Amino acid sequence: MFGMRHVLSMREFSRDEIDSVLDLAEALEPYARGGRCDALSGKILALLFFEPSTRTRLSFETAMMRLGGKTLNLGPAEGSAIAKGESLADTIRVIGGYADALVIRHPKEGSARLASQFSPVPVLNAGDGAGHHPTQTLLDLYTIRKESSLDDLKIALVGDLKYGRTVHSLAYALALYGADITLVSPPTLEMPATIKADLAGKGTIVRETHDLDSVIKDVDVLYVTRIQRERFPDPYEYSKVAKSYRVVPENLEEAKTGLIIMHPLPRVDEIAPEVDGTGHAVYFQQSFYGVPVRMALLKMLMGESR
Amino acid sequence: MTETEMKLRVTPIGNGTVIDHIPPGQALNVLKILGIDRTTEATISVLMNVSSRRSGKKDIVKVEDRELKEEEVNKISLIAPGATINIIRDRRVVEKYTVDMPDLIVGVVRCPNPSCISNTSEPIKSQILVKSKNPVVLRCVYCEQAIAEKIADYLI
């Protein structure tokens, strides 16, 4: 079962722990859609976003409110103690005294781990620089389980596999489920060799290609990520790459009927809007599933049964 | 130079610690890890690039009148994994062991990731997990970055 005090990195999750989060998310999904639930009535969740975020912050806020709890928001850093030079450690100790759990997003990698060392209450990592974003991975897994299947899964991870933190965490988690993973990226944005070696060491089948069209017909899930313009020194090179990794309805003609297309959002050019209506697109459901998954984590960390 | 000739160059110490089988060129880094600098009052002998039957060349550090503790000396295993420690009392070796790498190293190696929270002014010491001892692969507890090369460059 779930014995964790903090949620910091997917590395710390066993398959059983992931399954228990997804099971509870499923049980809470009706409440995420608007049912009444008082599981966290009287509890306070502090949201410490040191970097801008829309969907992650709002989805945590929604999750807490759907469970009957309340949230505290760190205001703009200007004018607060942080602008006066307070350390993150002190901020965490102080706000940890006001709330029953903390959600933190911070530009420095490892900041959530530091917060967990100083916090008197559970800490949830909502993104630490280029580091981890475990709640995103859990909602991705939940989406696959709901809209496809985590058993005998064939998945293609597409786009920026070098810098994209969500695909790294997701690949590690999928290894726990014995997924067959195909990596599709431009040559300059391939997944780091250390991660590929780790995955292969866990017995995961990992294939690599630069050609998106060659994999679509074989996979159950197409997980598309944004290729960032700033990764390319030459705008022409970017436009060439961006075009070859753009999913359009014509790509999907030979796809399996049950193929689902996921994206952590925001998307820019990598999925054409015409794909939204094809029945393969699940990225908006995926975004919604962040609410039940975060509800499950909040309940596990703050609920009475602990 | 033979071992006998080498011994003539620096006399054996009466009491203290001899760190032997340090990879050549790493003696000064060993002193750095042990916190031995100009403020140290003990007599220190540093031998570099002496002949070794085992490894061709090696460095040796002798610290007089001070018996280094095991947990203190184990930190040098990062850069000198095969080093041996000899505790000397009245010119006799009373204890001898090979350094053993601890599972967690605190405050010795800086994380190489400039975006890591441990490289800011937060009130914490660097914490490095030992992922593999041979070859040495370390991982920052905070940002989880692996450190496998040029470990000596990151000594604090």
Boltz contact constraints between the chains, C-beta under 6 A:
constraints:
  - contact:
      token1: [A, 87]
      token2: [B, 122]
      max_distance: 6.0
  - contact:
      token1: [A, 88]
      token2: [B, 122]
      max_distance: 6.0
  - contact:
      token1: [A, 89]
      token2: [B, 122]
      max_distance: 6.0
  - contact:
      token1: [A, 89]
      token2: [B, 123]
      max_distance: 6.0
  - contact:
      token1: [A, 108]
      token2: [B, 115]
      max_distance: 6.0
  - contact:
      token1: [A, 108]
      token2: [B, 117]
      max_distance: 6.0
  - contact:
      token1: [A, 109]
      token2: [B, 115]
      max_distance: 6.0
  - contact:
      token1: [A, 109]
      token2: [B, 116]
      max_distance: 6.0
  - contact:
      token1: [A, 109]
      token2: [B, 143]
      max_distance: 6.0
  - contact:
      token1: [A, 110]
      token2: [B, 116]
      max_distance: 6.0
  - contact:
      token1: [A, 110]
      token2: [B, 117]
      max_distance: 6.0
  - contact:
      token1: [A, 110]
      token2: [B, 142]
      max_distance: 6.0
  - contact:
      token1: [A, 110]
      token2: [B, 143]
      max_distance: 6.0
  - contact:
      token1: [A, 111]
      token2: [B, 117]
      max_distance: 6.0
  - contact:
      token1: [A, 113]
      token2: [B, 142]
      max_distance: 6.0
  - contact:
      token1: [A, 114]
      token2: [B, 117]
      max_distance: 6.0
  - contact:
      token1: [A, 129]
      token2: [B, 115]
      max_distance: 6.0
  - contact:
      token1: [A, 131]
      token2: [B, 143]
      max_distance: 6.0
